[in-house]
Amino acid sequence: MIHCKLTEQGEEYIGRRNVTFSDQPCLPWRGFEASVTISSFPDSDDVDAQHNFCRNARVPAMMTPNAKLVAPWCYIEGENREQVEHPMQYCNVNFCERRVQVGAAGHVYPECRLSEKGTEYVGSQKVTETGKTCTQSDEETFSPEDFTYEFFVKYAFYYSIPMYSYCRNSMHYDRPWCFVSDSNASWEYCDIPFCHDPNPPEFKLSPRGVEYVGRMNVTISGYPCKPWLKACPRRGLEDVCGRLSLGLSDEVDGNHRFCRNLKPGYHGPWCFIDSEEKEAPDWEYCDVPFRSPMDGERCDIRVNGDCVRPQECKKDKKGKDYIGTKNVTKKGFPCQLWLSNYPNDQLITVLDYEENNRLPWYNMEWTGSSLTYKYASYFPDDLHPQHNFCRNPNEDEEGPWCLNAAGRGRDFCDIPQC
């Protein structure tokens, strides 16, 4: 009897675990034939009316348009079984003993890969395994059938680490690859060696850290991270949970609770929070330092990864492009770190407009009197763990502002006009 899984998806698992991460009892699979393919079970001949063991059942694509099931799971009580979105949770099934791939001496990151998928690879190789030279990507290279959901997922990777003409694995293929100029193929795999030291670096090389595969498992405020499979799936986060198989370079099991950036548009590695505290936020960014390959010195202001000189004045009243280092408000409040959720929960529900009775600047994720801005494109510079400088991500008419690090609410900053 196999009580652990041999592969990430665990389709071979035939153990007898029948409770989920949250200790919810699994429902028998019989009765769900309309939504799962029981014949895909490794023990399909033994699935009787009582069989309720965790399995990675195949689900028709129409049932989970935004999710890819990456580990053994089961249905649980809680919702109408006739609904398209059945209640389900992952189970805590860990890997059997795993071998760590160790490369030859001299292979040092980032000129080698740390995982089988190699999503973290950001080296300089630009030749495929057959000797073809990598070329710049061009949308015209692709045929209509190439434009799938996965195509757009992998293209989102460009926001953090452009492929240009280098071998990369943009969160979708089996290992690093690149585009080629060939009438018979638009891309080929690259032969990227494994690193001699399999331990991942505890820093990020790109501003948003999509390549980070370190072991940090606490947030910037010190909250412990929740295992990814325990946090997913969940309503409202189908796009995030659906990236577990596409966005994680390393393989996922019940022990994986490390900070990662599953959404390339986010500011950096983050995780769901595993805390019983009533005031604890749902998720938060992690204090993963940025290390540019061009310099190792501290840099307060970076734009697209490049260190730039701060500009301590604003070009217009709004100051949307202000990139100075002012971090105290007009009332003398110290500014809260932009990547922190304490004391103000600014990552999920950000701005409280009750004080000035203002309407939100957009309504995409408007909830009550709060506003969310999770995406890096709202800021003129890169956010990092020490970044608490006045900014105006919502283009407020009053100009740059920040949240109060000493209490609740926000205040505007006194930024001079250029």
C-alpha positions in Angstrom: 0.0 0.0 0.0 1.4 3.4 -1.0 0.8 5.9 1.8 2.8 8.7 0.1 2.9 10.0 -3.5 5.7 9.5 -6.0 4.9 12.4 -8.3 3.6 15.9 -7.7 0.1 15.2 -8.9 -0.1 11.9 -7.1 -2.2 10.2 -9.7 -0.6 6.9 -8.6 -1.6 7.4 -4.9 -3.7 4.5 -3.6 -3.4 5.2 0.2 -6.3 5.3 2.6 -6.3 8.9 3.7 -9.9 10.1 3.7 -9.8 13.5 5.4 -8.7 16.8 3.9 -6.2 19.4 5.2 -8.8 20.9 7.4 -9.8 17.5 8.7 -13.1 17.5 6.7 -14.2 13.9 6.0 -14.2 12.9 2.4 -17.4 12.0 0.6 -17.7 8.7 -1.3 -16.8 9.1 -5.0 -19.8 7.2 -6.2 -22.5 9.7 -6.9 -20.0 12.1 -8.5 -19.6 10.1 -11.7 -20.9 13.1 -13.7 -18.1 15.3 -12.6 -15.1 13.0 -12.2 -13.6 10.1 -14.2 -13.5 7.3 -11.8 -11.9 5.0 -14.4 -8.8 7.2 -14.1 -8.2 6.1 -10.5 -5.3 3.7 -10.0 -7.7 1.5 -8.0 -10.8 2.1 -10.1 -11.9 -1.6 -9.8 -12.1 -1.2 -6.1 -14.2 2.0 -6.0 -17.4 0.9 -4.3 -20.2 2.9 -2.5 -18.0 3.4 0.5 -14.7 4.4 -1.3 -13.9 7.9 0.0 -10.1 7.9 -0.2 -8.2 10.9 -1.4 -7.4 10.6 -5.1 -6.4 13.0 -7.9 -9.5 12.4 -10.0 -9.6 13.7 -13.5 -12.2 16.4 -13.9 -13.6 17.5 -17.3 -12.0 20.9 -18.2 -15.4 22.6 -18.2 -15.8 21.8 -14.5 -12.7 23.8 -13.5 -12.0 26.5 -16.1 -9.6 28.3 -13.9 -8.1 25.5 -11.8 -5.7 22.6 -12.3 -5.8 19.9 -9.7 -2.2 19.3 -8.6 -2.5 16.8 -5.8 -4.9 14.1 -4.3 -8.2 15.6 -3.2 -11.8 14.8 -2.4 -15.3 16.3 -2.2 -16.6 17.4 1.1 -20.0 18.4 2.5 -21.1 21.9 2.3 -22.7 22.7 -1.0 -25.3 21.2 -3.5 -23.7 18.4 -5.4 -25.5 19.5 -8.5 -23.6 22.8 -8.7 -20.8 23.1 -11.2 -18.3 24.2 -8.5 -18.4 21.2 -6.2 -16.9 21.7 -2.7 -13.5 20.1 -2.7 -10.3 20.3 -0.7 -6.8 18.9 -1.1 -5.5 16.2 1.2 -2.2 16.2 3.1 -0.4 13.6 1.1 3.4 14.1 1.2 6.1 12.8 -1.1 7.8 9.5 -0.6 11.6 9.9 -0.2 12.8 12.2 -2.9 16.2 12.3 -4.6 17.8 15.8 -4.9 19.4 16.4 -8.3 23.1 17.5 -7.8 25.0 18.9 -10.8 28.7 18.8 -11.5 31.1 21.1 -9.7 31.3 24.5 -11.2 27.6 24.8 -12.0 26.6 27.8 -9.9 23.3 29.6 -9.8 21.9 31.4 -11.8 23.8 29.7 -14.6 22.2 26.4 -13.7 18.8 25.2 -12.5 17.7 24.2 -9.0 14.6 22.2 -9.9 13.3 19.9 -12.6 11.1 22.5 -14.2 13.8 25.2 -14.0 11.4 28.1 -13.7 14.0 29.8 -11.5 16.6 29.6 -14.3 17.7 33.1 -15.3 21.1 32.3 -16.8 22.7 33.5 -20.1 22.4 30.3 -22.2 20.9 31.0 -25.6 21.4 27.8 -27.5 19.0 24.8 -27.6 19.8 21.2 -26.9 20.1 20.6 -30.7 22.4 23.5 -31.1 20.0 26.1 -32.5 20.4 29.7 -31.6 17.6 31.2 -29.5 15.7 34.1 -31.2 13.6 37.0 -30.0 10.0 36.0 -29.5 7.4 37.3 -32.0 3.7 36.7 -31.8 3.6 36.1 -35.6 5.6 32.9 -35.0 2.6 31.2 -33.5 -0.3 29.6 -35.1 -3.9 30.2 -33.9 -4.0 26.9 -31.9 -1.0 28.1 -29.9 -3.1 30.9 -28.2 -4.4 28.8 -25.3 -5.0 29.7 -21.7 -1.5 28.4 -20.9 0.0 30.6 -23.6 -1.2 33.7 -21.8 -0.1 32.4 -18.5 3.4 31.8 -19.7 3.5 35.2 -21.4 2.6 36.9 -18.1 6.1 35.7 -17.0 7.6 38.3 -19.2 6.6 41.0 -16.7 9.3 39.8 -14.3 12.0 38.0 -16.4 11.9 38.8 -20.1 12.9 35.9 -22.3 14.5 38.0 -25.0 16.8 35.5 -26.7 17.6 33.3 -23.6 16.5 29.9 -22.5 13.7 30.2 -19.9 10.8 28.2 -18.6 7.8 30.4 -18.4 5.8 28.4 -15.8 4.3 26.0 -18.3 6.7 23.6 -20.0 8.7 20.7 -18.6 12.1 22.6 -18.5 13.8 25.7 -19.9 13.2 26.4 -23.6 13.4 29.2 -26.1 12.1 30.3 -29.5 13.9 29.3 -32.6 13.8 30.2 -36.3 12.8 26.9 -37.8 10.1 26.1 -40.4 9.4 22.8 -38.5 9.3 24.1 -34.9 8.8 27.5 -33.2 10.6 26.5 -30.0 13.0 23.9 -28.5 14.1 22.8 -25.1 17.5 23.8 -23.8 20.0 21.6 -22.0 20.4 23.5 -18.7 22.6 21.6 -16.1 21.6 21.2 -12.5 23.4 23.3 -9.9 26.2 21.6 -7.8 24.7 23.2 -4.7 21.0 22.3 -4.7 20.2 24.8 -1.9 18.3 27.8 -3.4 19.5 31.4 -2.7 17.5 33.4 -0.2 17.1 36.4 -2.4 15.4 37.3 -5.7 17.1 38.3 -8.9 14.1 40.0 -10.5 12.0 42.8 -9.0 8.9 40.7 -8.5 10.7 37.5 -7.7 8.9 35.0 -9.8 12.1 32.9 -10.0 12.5 32.7 -6.1 12.5 29.1 -4.8 14.0 29.7 -1.4 12.7 28.4 1.9 11.3 31.6 3.6 8.0 30.7 5.2 7.1 33.7 7.3 5.6 37.0 6.1 7.1 40.5 6.5 5.1 40.9 9.7 6.2 37.6 11.1 3.1 35.5 10.4 3.7 31.8 9.5 2.8 30.8 6.0 0.0 28.3 5.3 0.7 25.3 3.1 -0.5 26.1 -0.4 -2.6 23.0 -0.6 -4.3 23.9 2.6 -5.2 27.4 1.3 -6.5 26.2 -2.0 -8.9 26.0 -3.6 -11.0 28.9 -2.4 -13.7 31.1 -3.8 -12.5 34.4 -5.2 -8.9 33.1 -5.7 -9.5 30.6 -8.5 -6.9 32.4 -10.7 -4.2 32.1 -7.9 -5.0 28.6 -6.9 -5.2 27.5 -10.5 -1.5 28.5 -10.9 -0.2 26.0 -8.4 0.9 23.7 -11.2 2.0 26.6 -13.6 3.5 29.1 -11.2 5.6 27.0 -8.8 8.9 25.8 -10.1 9.4 23.3 -7.2 7.0 20.5 -6.7 4.1 20.9 -4.3 3.1 18.6 -1.4 1.5 19.1 2.0 4.7 20.5 3.5 5.2 23.3 0.9 4.5 26.6 2.7 7.2 28.7 1.2 6.8 32.3 -0.1 6.2 32.4 -3.8 4.9 34.8 -6.4 2.1 33.0 -8.3 0.9 36.2 -9.9 3.6 37.9 -11.9 1.7 41.2 -11.6 2.1 41.2 -7.8 5.0 43.0 -6.1 7.0 39.9 -5.0 6.9 36.5 -3.2 4.0 36.1 -0.7 1.9 33.5 1.0 -1.4 32.8 2.7 -1.2 33.3 6.5 -1.6 30.3 8.9 -2.9 32.0 12.0 -5.9 31.8 14.4 -5.6 35.5 15.3 -8.8 37.4 14.6 -7.0 40.4 13.2 -4.5 38.4 11.1 -4.6 39.2 7.4 -5.5 36.6 4.8 -2.1 36.9 3.0 0.9 39.1 3.0 4.2 39.6 1.2 7.5 38.1 2.5 10.7 39.9 3.3 12.7 38.4 0.4 15.6 40.7 -0.4 16.4 41.8 -4.0 19.9 41.3 -5.3 20.7 42.8 -8.7 23.3 41.0 -10.7 24.7 44.4 -11.5 25.3 45.6 -7.9 25.2 44.3 -4.4 24.7 47.6 -2.6 21.5 48.8 -1.0 19.3 50.8 -3.2 16.2 52.6 -2.0 14.7 53.3 -5.4 14.6 50.9 -8.3 12.6 51.0 -11.5 12.3 47.7 -13.4 15.2 46.5 -11.3 17.5 49.3 -12.1 18.8 51.5 -9.3 17.8 55.2 -9.9 18.4 58.5 -8.1 15.4 59.6 -5.9 13.5 62.6 -7.1 12.4 64.5 -4.0 9.8 66.7 -5.7 6.6 66.1 -7.7 6.1 67.2 -11.3 2.4 68.0 -10.8 -0.2 68.2 -8.1 -1.1 64.5 -8.0 2.6 63.4 -8.0 1.7 60.0 -9.5 5.3 59.7 -10.8 7.0 60.8 -7.5 9.9 58.5 -6.6 11.4 60.3 -3.6 12.2 58.9 -0.1 9.8 61.0 2.0 8.3 58.6 4.6 6.6 60.9 7.1 3.2 62.5 6.6 2.0 66.1 7.0 0.8 65.2 10.5 4.1 63.6 11.4 3.0 60.0 11.1 5.6 57.5 10.1 4.7 55.7 6.9 3.8 52.0 7.0 5.7 49.6 4.8 3.8 49.1 1.5 4.3 45.4 1.6 3.2 45.0 5.2 -0.4 44.4 6.4 0.2 45.9 9.9 -1.3 47.9 11.4 -3.5 48.7 8.3 -4.6 45.8 6.1 -3.6 47.4 2.8 -3.1 44.5 0.5 -6.6 43.1 0.3 -8.7 46.1 1.3 -6.6 49.1 1.1 -8.0 52.6 1.4 -10.6 53.8 3.8 -12.5 56.6 2.1 -14.9 57.4 4.9 -12.8 60.3 6.2 -13.0 62.3 3.0 -16.2 60.7 1.6 -14.4 60.0 -1.7 -15.4 57.5 -4.3 -12.9 54.8 -5.4 -10.8 55.5 -8.5 -12.0 52.3 -10.0 -14.6 49.7 -9.1 -13.0 46.4 -10.1 -12.6 45.1 -6.5 -14.5 47.7 -4.5 -15.8 46.3 -1.2 -17.6 48.7 1.1 -15.3 51.6 1.9 -12.1 49.8 0.9 -10.0 49.5 -2.2 -7.5 46.9 -3.3 -4.4 47.5 -5.4 -2.2 44.4 -5.5 -0.5 45.1 -8.8 2.9 46.5 -9.3 1.8 48.6 -12.3 0.1 51.0 -9.9 3.4 52.3 -8.6 6.1 54.3 -10.5 8.9 52.2 -8.9 9.5 48.7 -7.5 8.3 48.0 -4.0 10.7 46.2 -1.7 10.5 45.1 2.0 11.9 48.4 3.3 9.9 50.6 1.0 7.7 52.9 3.0 7.9 56.1 0.9 5.0 58.3 0.0 3.3 57.4 -3.2 0.0 58.0 -5.0 -1.0 54.6 -6.6 -4.7 55.6 -6.8 -4.0 59.1 -8.4 -5.6 60.9 -5.5 -6.1 64.6 -6.3 -4.4 65.6 -3.0 -1.1 64.0 -4.0 1.2 61.3 -2.6 0.2 59.7 0.7 0.9 56.7 2.9 -0.8 54.6 5.6 0.0 55.4 9.3 2.5 53.0 10.7 1.6 54.2 14.3 -2.1 53.6 14.0 -5.1 53.4 11.7 -5.8 55.3 8.5 -3.7 57.3 6.1 -2.4 60.8 5.6 -1.0 62.9 2.8 2.6 63.9 2.5 4.2 67.3 2.1 6.0 66.9 -1.3 7.3 70.1 -2.9 6.6 70.9 -6.5 9.5 70.7 -8.9 
